[in-house]
Amino acid sequence: MNTSRLRQTLFSFATRQGAAQAIQIISGFALVRYMDIHEYGVAAFLLAVQASAGILSDLGLRDGIIAVIGQNAFDKFRLGSLVGAAMHQRRLNLLPVSIGILAAFILFHFLQDVPWPVVLALAAMSIINNSFVGWTIYFALPWMLRQDVKAYYKPQLLFQTARLALLLLCIAFNFLDVITLAIANTFATCGTALWYRYKSAELLDIPAQVSRDDMRHLRRYLLPLLPLSIFSAFQDQVTFFILAIVGQATNIAQAFALGRLAIVFQFFGTATLLLATPWIAKAPDENLPKRYAVVLGSAVTLAAATLLGALLFPDLFLWILGHQYQGLYVELGLALGAASATFLYGVLYYINNSRRWTWPWTGTSYVIAIVTIQALCIVFLDMSQTRNALLMSLLVGVAMVILQLLHTILGFAFKTIRKKKAPQV
């Protein structure tokens, strides 16, 4: 990519991702400040279930498409074949995931005494939402791989703005609750998905029959990561699930509200996925160390600055959340420490996977390390307390970063240096 094109792409990304993030910040903190803390706890559980369902339905298929297609991103037949294979696999995953969504809300009814009509409505909208998320993930790939930032963000900005307008209207008329939030979220997801689905027809040529070769390529990519992908679907939300079981809805709300402050990482996280991942994936071996250092060094700097700001000015961060969350100084440090570690893990995960730096033991090692930490915390800490649940999240995040750094070291040592030393034929 030449310098002029790079500058144009970066400017387009910064303005549109900045706008998308501004919308999310306004809507997110409006919910925290104006929704009753108990109602917000139910909303946090709703979002946690939807996030887990999305991971279980995808299982890394999008990352697999990016890794398998490599430098053939502009080949609409190749990309269409891979997208068709991924959609087929996702459809197979939807039935057990939908059953799991329903079971989760039924259990939540008995644990937190949420009325039946509410949990059933939330379950139904979560299943609909999860079905359309697949279209958003796969049919947005042509613009993502081409780094056409303008087209990629257009439907997101349109429907997220409409969602924000609906939420502000509900706040103005004192009608904001978890049901109206679920309706607004489902509307935004479905609208965005339909836009991507029909606008991508010119850029994708999906075959009528699923390619067995592409299914095999995707499954070969996913196999080492499958235990981790399944585990991550629950592990990423385990704090909220544990608090739902042993705590109260207010504990869930506190943990989730503090996590909202980590939205500062979303801009760089999205940049990693949209810009840095293809940049790293296409890098010649001789340029890889420099590019890797730029991406990782920027991420470390952002995480350190955010955590330092929270430690020096905690009242400012808590003021953003509103009066229902004042005094949570220890919880604030733990929450942003955990968010920083999780953010660094995500950056390392995407750029390592873009180089196919995965190993047969990748998924198993994560499961063993994380389950051990969580088991020790559950045994020795009172997990009904918000701060202890957040401490567990911090310890897990640090362990995940260490394991990804190990993948980085092994990737450079065995999959890059060894390639350089290979004899020329």
ABEGO torsion letter per residue (X at the ends): XBAAAAAAAAAAAAAAAAAAAAAAAAAAAAAAAABBAAAAAAAAAAAAAAAAAAAAAAGGAAAAAAAAAEAAAABAAAAAAAAAAAAAAAAAAAAAAAAAAAAAAAAAAAAAGBBAAAAAAAAAAAAAAAAAAAAAAAAAAAAAAAGBAAAAAAAAAAAAAAAAAAAAAAAAAGABBAAAAAAAAAAAAAAAAAAAAAAAAAABBBBABBBAAAAAAAAAAAAAAAAAAAAAAAAAAAAAAAAAAABBAAAAAAAAAAAAAAAAAAAAAAAAAAAAAAAAAABBAAAAAAAAAAAAAAAAAAAAAAAAAAAABAAAAAAAAEAAABGBAAAAAAAAAAAAAAAAAAAAAAAAAAAGBBBAAAAAAAAAAAAAAAAAAAAABBAABAAAAAAAAAAAAAAAAAAAAAAAAAAAAAAAAAAAABBBX
